[in-house]
Amino acid sequence: MSGKIVSLQIGKVKSYGDKDSKDFLEKQWESGSFKEVVDTQVWVGKLGLAGDEVADKIHHGGEEKAVFANSYENYEIWANFLGFKTIPFGALSENLTISGLHESSVCLGDIHKIGSAVLQVSQPRKPCWKISKRWNNKKFTNEIYTSGLTGWYYRVLEDGFIKAGDKVEVLLRDEAKVSILDANRAFANPSKNRELLEKILNIPSLAPSYRASIEKRISGEFSLEYMKVD
């Protein structure tokens, strides 16, 4: 199993919307999620791709969410949902748009070699309200969450250069073999999937913040407020 980087994106933090508006979709907000395609190789280090910026450093970015990847195979689904014939690369605010890999085939803890860098799948992405703002669709965040097609985050094990066209080689599969899709479905329905959630907690490479969210989800203390679209 292998994949390919079909597009690579980085973004700068900018302000959007109207500071005086009372409407959710028009209120002023700040984000680095409008990412632009980069045609040259980019250095990736412990905190992500060189030149990529994060507005909300409490919930995004950092070593455990250094690089955000999304499956190109989902693009037709999201274009149809949003009512477009096509959507541009980086539409889900991802750094890496990957073909040949999918939430159903990528597992927590998997180690991938991309270009000269080595990355490890650390956790699924948790879609927040900003993706709904970006696409002017209040239902989009929840649709991503309920579908389980969230994309995934990497931590960087070995720095290096990445570019569009690079092969994504699976160096190691975590022995638990819990896919991103299965993890998302378990998280969405904890009462029916407690055994799987407990299995996930035993994966040594799991991102600490994701581990904590699963523990809270099992105990019924986890809040989904970060997705809320008023």
CORTAFEN-V66832 format. One record per helix or strand of 3 or more residues. SS is the DSSP state (A for helix, B for strand). FROM is the first residue (numbers start at 1). TO is the last residue. If there is no record, write none. Layout:
SS_FROM_TO / SS_FROM_TO
This chain:
B_2_10 / B_14_16 / B_29_31 / B_42_45 / A_63_65 / B_67_71 / A_72_82 / B_96_99 / B_111_114 / B_117_124 / A_129_134 / A_140_147 / B_152_158 / B_160_162 / B_167_172 / A_180_188 / A_194_201 / A_208_219 / A_225_227
